[in-house]
Amino acid sequence: MPLKKDSRPSLSASVDTARFILLGMLIAFYMLAGAVSFSSLERSAEILAQQHWQKRLWVFSHVHNISYRDLKSLLRHYEDARMAGVRVERGRALWDIPGAFYFVGTVVSTIGFGVTAPSTIAGKILLVFYGLFGCSAAMLFFNLFLERVIALLSFILFWCHSKRIRDCRSPSRSRPGGGKNEWKPPAYQVTLLLFLAVVVVACGAASLYSAMEGWTYLESLYFCFVAFSTVGFGDFVSVQRKQHEDIRAYQVANCLVMFLGVCCTYSLFSTIAEIIRRGLGRIMTTLARAYRRFLQLSCPSDRMGCPHASEACCYDETKVETVCHREFSDKNNECEVK
């Protein structure tokens, strides 16, 4: 099938690929910088903790006349028991109905503290299929929650916007969803409001956890970020003490706070991702302009005096079309150099 005379390959897919590669490079650099920062902060503390632990094991084995090898064997057995939920000080039950509900909540929300995990083969197999549908449904719920939060914030920001311009423009012309001149709130304003909402939820939750768990307020704030962002390290976990079994109000409040915090933080991450995407678009636009300028300086069409050479450099915020495209006639397809 013959090609059309003016058919040219579009570079929009190539631009998307370039944006994807640029984002991957930035993430890799960000991870490398984070690895260097955390290693410089935490590595020395890790070495000191290991030395202190080895010294305590050696002292304990000599004081109590226990073989160092037998002591380490006992500790290995305790590590296996800990994976099944056994603790030195007995805490609340992990696999009763409230404990299992807390576990499935951490699964579908992708928090995954790691404190509770199935130890049976059947439980592990069930977790695979349960998490497959549960996490998918939770992601859909978070997206729907984000849509409604954006709609609410858009209404609030539109009300503030229309109040400012009421004297010079009719608000009915820019009502959300009201035609071509639809006013949309800037992404940074939505992000700022979501950030404030996350801060309010986290501060309130930190007050609750510091009172009920015995943590410091800073530790509670740290736990809130780790839990709300679904990172879930497991170094701090709420509602795990024995006395919490009888405090149903705290269990319900913990679930509600987790739910609200995860939803708000997910919405905040989504708006920040949109800002990053727009930033990548501006970077691609700047690179496209620099590339066009480079071709204008290096393209020999003007120096050769070719009457049939034409340049077409088309770019916008999202796409970059063909650059320095030349068309030659059928008869005169060579340029004369004077």
C-alpha positions as CSV (number, residue, x, y, z in Angstrom):
1,M,0.0,0.0,0.0
2,P,1.6,3.3,-1.1
3,L,2.3,5.9,1.5
4,K,0.8,9.3,1.4
5,K,3.0,12.0,0.1
6,D,2.7,14.1,3.2
7,S,2.7,11.3,5.7
8,R,5.3,11.7,8.5
9,P,5.9,9.7,11.6
10,S,4.6,11.5,14.7
11,L,7.0,11.9,17.5
12,S,4.3,12.1,20.2
13,A,5.0,8.5,21.3
14,S,8.7,9.3,21.3
15,V,8.1,12.3,23.5
16,D,6.1,10.2,26.0
17,T,8.9,7.7,26.0
18,A,11.4,10.5,26.6
19,R,9.3,11.8,29.5
20,F,9.1,8.3,30.9
21,I,12.9,7.8,30.7
22,L,13.5,11.3,32.2
23,L,11.2,10.5,35.1
24,G,13.0,7.1,35.6
25,M,16.3,8.9,35.7
26,L,15.1,11.4,38.2
27,I,13.6,8.7,40.4
28,A,16.9,6.8,40.3
29,F,18.9,9.9,41.2
30,Y,16.4,10.6,44.0
31,M,16.7,7.1,45.3
32,L,20.5,7.3,45.2
33,A,20.5,10.6,47.1
34,G,18.2,9.1,49.6
35,A,20.4,6.0,50.0
36,V,23.4,8.2,50.6
37,S,21.6,10.4,53.1
38,F,20.0,7.5,55.1
39,S,23.2,5.5,55.1
40,S,25.2,8.4,56.5
41,L,22.6,8.8,59.2
42,E,21.8,5.2,60.2
43,R,24.9,3.1,59.3
44,S,26.9,4.1,62.4
45,A,23.9,3.5,64.7
46,E,23.5,0.1,63.1
47,I,27.1,-0.9,63.8
48,L,26.9,0.3,67.4
49,A,23.7,-1.6,68.0
50,Q,25.2,-4.8,66.6
51,Q,28.3,-4.4,68.7
52,H,26.2,-3.7,71.8
53,W,24.0,-6.8,71.1
54,Q,27.0,-9.1,70.6
55,K,28.5,-7.8,73.9
56,R,25.2,-8.4,75.8
57,L,25.0,-12.0,74.4
58,W,28.6,-12.7,75.5
59,V,28.0,-11.3,79.0
60,F,24.7,-13.1,79.4
61,S,26.2,-16.5,78.4
62,H,29.1,-16.1,80.8
63,V,27.1,-14.9,83.8
64,H,24.4,-17.6,83.5
65,N,26.9,-20.2,82.3
66,I,25.0,-20.9,79.1
67,S,26.7,-21.9,75.9
68,Y,26.9,-19.0,73.4
69,R,25.9,-21.4,70.6
70,D,22.9,-22.7,72.6
71,L,21.8,-19.1,73.3
72,K,21.9,-18.2,69.7
73,S,19.9,-21.3,68.8
74,L,17.2,-20.2,71.3
75,L,17.1,-16.8,69.8
76,R,16.7,-18.3,66.3
77,H,13.7,-20.2,67.6
78,Y,12.3,-17.0,69.0
79,E,12.6,-15.4,65.6
80,D,10.5,-18.2,64.1
81,A,8.0,-17.8,67.0
82,R,7.8,-14.1,66.5
83,M,6.7,-14.6,62.9
84,A,3.7,-16.5,64.2
85,G,2.8,-13.6,66.6
86,V,4.5,-14.7,69.8
87,R,5.9,-11.9,71.9
88,V,8.0,-11.8,75.1
89,E,5.2,-9.9,76.8
90,R,1.8,-11.3,75.8
91,G,-0.2,-8.8,73.8
92,R,-3.6,-8.8,72.4
93,A,-4.8,-11.8,70.3
94,L,-3.8,-11.5,66.7
95,W,-6.2,-13.8,65.0
96,D,-9.5,-13.3,66.8
97,I,-12.2,-11.4,64.8
98,P,-11.0,-7.9,65.8
99,G,-7.4,-8.9,65.2
100,A,-8.1,-10.5,61.9
101,F,-10.2,-7.5,60.8
102,Y,-7.2,-5.3,61.6
103,F,-5.0,-7.6,59.5
104,V,-7.3,-7.5,56.4
105,G,-7.5,-3.8,56.8
106,T,-3.7,-3.5,56.5
107,V,-3.9,-5.8,53.5
108,V,-6.5,-4.1,51.4
109,S,-5.1,-0.7,52.2
110,T,-1.6,-1.9,51.2
111,I,-0.1,-0.7,54.6
112,G,1.2,-4.1,55.5
113,F,2.8,-3.5,58.9
114,G,4.3,-7.0,59.0
115,V,3.4,-7.6,62.6
116,T,0.7,-10.1,61.7
117,A,1.2,-12.6,58.8
118,P,-0.4,-15.9,58.0
119,S,1.8,-18.9,59.1
120,T,-0.2,-21.7,57.5
121,I,0.0,-22.7,53.9
122,A,-3.7,-22.3,53.4
123,G,-3.6,-18.8,54.9
124,K,-0.8,-17.8,52.6
125,I,-2.7,-19.1,49.5
126,L,-5.8,-17.3,50.6
127,L,-3.9,-14.1,51.2
128,V,-2.8,-14.1,47.5
129,F,-6.3,-14.2,46.1
130,Y,-7.8,-12.1,48.9
131,G,-5.3,-9.3,48.4
132,L,-5.6,-9.4,44.6
133,F,-9.3,-8.4,44.7
134,G,-9.1,-6.4,48.0
135,C,-6.3,-4.2,46.9
136,S,-7.9,-3.6,43.5
137,A,-11.2,-2.6,45.1
138,A,-9.4,-0.3,47.6
139,M,-7.5,1.5,44.8
140,L,-10.8,2.0,43.0
141,F,-12.3,3.4,46.2
142,F,-9.4,5.7,46.7
143,N,-9.7,7.1,43.2
144,L,-13.5,7.7,43.7
145,F,-12.7,9.4,47.0
146,L,-10.1,11.6,45.2
147,E,-12.7,12.6,42.5
148,R,-15.1,13.7,45.2
149,V,-12.5,15.5,47.2
150,I,-11.4,17.4,44.0
151,A,-15.0,18.2,43.3
152,L,-15.5,19.6,46.8
153,L,-12.3,21.6,46.8
154,S,-13.1,22.9,43.3
155,F,-16.5,24.1,44.5
156,I,-14.9,25.9,47.5
157,L,-12.2,27.5,45.4
158,F,-14.7,28.5,42.7
159,W,-16.8,30.1,45.4
160,C,-13.8,32.1,46.5
161,H,-12.8,32.9,42.9
162,S,-16.3,34.0,41.9
163,K,-16.6,36.2,45.0
164,R,-13.4,38.1,44.0
165,I,-14.6,38.7,40.4
166,R,-18.3,39.2,41.1
167,D,-18.0,42.9,40.2
168,C,-16.4,42.4,36.8
169,R,-17.8,39.0,35.6
170,S,-20.9,37.0,36.0
171,P,-20.2,33.8,38.1
172,S,-22.8,31.8,36.0
173,R,-20.4,31.9,33.1
174,S,-17.7,30.1,34.9
175,R,-19.7,27.7,37.1
176,P,-18.0,24.3,37.4
177,G,-19.3,22.0,34.6
178,G,-21.1,25.0,33.0
179,G,-19.6,25.1,29.5
180,K,-16.5,25.8,27.6
181,N,-15.3,28.6,29.9
182,E,-15.2,26.2,32.9
183,W,-13.0,27.5,35.6
184,K,-10.6,24.9,37.1
185,P,-8.7,25.5,40.3
186,P,-4.9,25.6,40.1
187,A,-3.3,22.3,41.0
188,Y,-1.1,24.0,43.7
189,Q,-4.1,25.3,45.5
190,V,-5.7,21.9,45.6
191,T,-2.4,20.4,46.8
192,L,-2.1,23.0,49.5
193,L,-5.6,22.3,50.8
194,L,-5.0,18.6,50.8
195,F,-1.7,19.0,52.6
196,L,-3.4,21.0,55.3
197,A,-6.1,18.3,55.6
198,V,-3.4,15.6,56.0
199,V,-1.6,17.7,58.6
200,V,-4.9,18.2,60.6
201,V,-5.7,14.5,60.5
202,A,-2.1,13.5,61.4
203,C,-1.9,16.0,64.3
204,G,-5.3,14.8,65.7
205,A,-4.3,11.1,65.2
206,A,-0.9,11.8,66.8
207,S,-2.6,13.1,69.9
208,L,-4.8,10.0,70.1
209,Y,-1.9,7.6,69.7
210,S,0.4,9.4,72.1
211,A,-2.2,9.1,74.8
212,M,-3.2,5.5,74.1
213,E,0.1,3.9,73.0
214,G,2.5,5.7,75.3
215,W,4.5,7.1,72.4
216,T,6.0,10.5,72.2
217,Y,4.2,13.0,70.0
218,L,7.0,12.9,67.5
219,E,6.9,9.2,67.4
220,S,3.1,9.3,66.9
221,L,3.5,11.8,64.0
222,Y,6.1,9.4,62.4
223,F,3.7,6.5,62.8
224,C,0.9,8.5,61.1
225,F,3.0,9.3,58.1
226,V,4.3,5.7,57.8
227,A,0.7,4.3,58.1
228,F,-1.1,6.9,56.0
229,S,1.4,6.7,53.2
230,T,0.9,2.8,53.3
231,V,4.7,2.4,53.8
232,G,4.1,0.4,56.9
233,F,7.5,-0.4,58.4
234,G,6.0,-2.2,61.4
235,D,8.4,-0.6,64.0
236,F,5.3,1.2,65.5
237,V,1.9,-0.5,65.3
238,S,-1.2,0.7,67.0
239,V,-3.8,-1.4,69.0
240,Q,-1.4,-4.2,69.8
241,R,-1.4,-4.1,73.6
242,K,-3.3,-6.4,75.9
243,Q,-5.4,-3.7,77.5
244,H,-6.6,-2.5,74.1
245,E,-8.8,-5.6,73.7
246,D,-11.4,-4.1,76.0
247,I,-11.4,-0.6,74.6
248,R,-13.7,-0.9,71.6
249,A,-14.0,2.9,71.2
250,Y,-10.3,3.1,70.6
251,Q,-10.4,0.3,68.1
252,V,-13.2,2.0,66.1
253,A,-11.4,5.3,66.3
254,N,-8.2,3.7,65.1
255,C,-9.9,2.3,62.1
256,L,-11.6,5.5,61.2
257,V,-8.4,7.5,61.6
258,M,-6.5,5.1,59.4
259,F,-9.2,5.1,56.8
260,L,-9.4,8.9,56.6
261,G,-5.6,9.4,56.8
262,V,-4.9,6.9,54.0
263,C,-7.6,8.4,51.7
264,C,-6.4,12.0,52.3
265,T,-2.7,11.0,51.8
266,Y,-3.5,9.1,48.6
267,S,-5.3,12.2,47.3
268,L,-2.3,14.4,48.2
269,F,0.1,12.0,46.5
270,S,-2.1,12.1,43.3
271,T,-2.1,15.9,43.1
272,I,1.7,16.0,43.8
273,A,2.1,13.5,41.0
274,E,0.1,15.8,38.7
275,I,2.4,18.7,39.6
276,I,5.5,16.5,38.8
277,R,3.9,15.5,35.5
278,R,3.4,19.2,34.5
279,G,7.0,19.9,35.6
280,L,8.3,17.2,33.3
281,G,6.2,18.7,30.5
282,R,7.9,22.1,31.1
283,I,11.3,20.4,31.1
284,M,10.5,18.7,27.8
285,T,9.4,22.0,26.4
286,T,12.6,23.7,27.4
287,L,14.6,20.8,25.9
288,A,12.6,21.1,22.7
289,R,13.3,24.8,22.4
290,A,17.0,24.2,23.0
291,Y,17.0,21.5,20.4
292,R,15.2,23.7,17.9
293,R,17.7,26.5,18.6
294,F,20.6,24.0,18.1
295,L,19.2,22.9,14.8
296,Q,18.6,26.4,13.6
297,L,22.3,27.1,14.3
298,S,23.6,23.9,12.8
299,C,21.2,23.3,9.9
300,P,23.1,24.1,6.6
301,S,20.1,25.0,4.5
302,D,20.6,28.8,4.7
303,R,24.4,28.5,4.1
304,M,23.9,26.2,1.1
305,G,21.3,28.5,-0.5
306,C,18.9,25.6,-1.2
307,P,15.6,27.1,-2.4
308,H,13.7,23.9,-1.6
309,A,14.8,23.5,2.0
310,S,12.2,24.4,4.6
311,E,12.3,24.0,8.4
312,A,9.3,23.1,10.5
313,C,9.9,23.0,14.1
314,C,6.6,22.6,16.0
315,Y,6.4,22.2,19.7
316,D,4.1,22.8,22.6
317,E,3.9,21.7,26.2
318,T,3.3,18.1,25.4
319,K,4.3,17.2,21.9
320,V,7.3,17.8,19.7
321,E,6.8,17.3,16.0
322,T,9.4,16.8,13.2
323,V,12.3,19.2,13.2
324,C,14.2,20.7,10.2
325,H,12.0,18.8,7.6
326,R,13.2,19.3,4.0
327,E,11.1,18.8,0.9
328,F,12.6,18.5,-2.5
329,S,10.9,18.5,-5.9
330,D,11.0,15.6,-8.2
331,K,13.4,17.2,-10.7
332,N,15.5,19.5,-8.6
333,N,16.5,17.3,-5.7
334,E,20.1,18.6,-5.2
335,C,21.2,22.0,-3.9
336,E,23.8,24.0,-5.7
337,V,26.6,25.2,-3.6
338,K,27.8,28.6,-4.7
